[in-house]
Amino acid sequence: MTVKPPSTRIYARVSGNLQERISNGEFEIGARLPPERELAQVYNVSRPTIREAIIALEVDGVVSVRQGSGVYVVARQPRTGIAGETDIGPFELLEARRAIESEACALAATQIEPAQLRELDALVEEMRGDNLENDIAQSEQVDRRFHIAIAQASGNSAMVAVVDMLWDIRFRSPQSRMLTAKAHAAGVRPRVEEHVAIVDALKRGDPEQAREAMRSHLGRVLDTLLETTEIHEVDQARERVQQQRRRYAALG
C-alpha cells in the first residue's frame, strides 16, 4: 500500500491533527473546539492559518461554524470517510496575489497603452453595474478580467500566466470556494473605488503609486475576508463583559 506523504501546507497539518483528536474522542460530537487564539498558541501558527484549518474541516463536514458561538464538532469522520484533498489556502493565496500582482501593476504603469486603459475603465463600470444589480458572482468574473488585463499590460507573459493561475486556484480550491461562499453570504463584493484608484495610478504612469494601489487593494480584501470569517467565540464576548465589569467597579 502506498502511504500518502504528509502535506507541506501548514494549515493542512493543523487540520489533520485536529481531525485525529476528534476521531480519537478528545473532542466529542457537539463539543466546542478551543478558541482560535488558543489553537494558534497550541500549534504556534497564525490565526489565519487556524482559520484555514477550520475551513478545511468544515469542507469535510467534521465541524460547523456558528457565528457568535464558536466551532462545534458535528462528526467524527469526514463525510466521505477520508479527509478531502487540501489545496492552497485562501489566505496564503491572497498573500501571493498581493506580492505578485503589485509588481505586475508597477510594471504595467510604465508601458500601458491608451486602449488598455480604456478597457480597464470599461471593466470598472461593468463591475459597478453588476454590484448595483447585486450580481456578485458576475462582478467577481469582471474582477478577474480586470486583474488579468493589468498583468497583460505589464508586457510580461510569465506575469500573465502566474496571475491567471492564481485566479484558477481561487475557483478550484475547495477551501477557497468555501470562503467565497461565506463572503457572498455576508454581502462582500469587489470594491469599485479601490479598482478606480488602481486605474488612476496607471493613468499617471507612476509605478510606485500603482504598486501601492494594488497592494492596498489586496490587503483590504484580505482584511475583509478575515473579518467575514471571524467567529467571535462566546469566550471572547464573556471576556469583554468581564473587562467592562472590572472597569466600572474600579470607577465606582
Helices and strands as residue ranges (DSSP letters): H 10-23, H 36-43, H 47-59, E 63-66, E 70-73, H 90-109, H 114-132, H 136-153, H 157-172, H 174-185, H 192-204, H 207-228, H 234-251
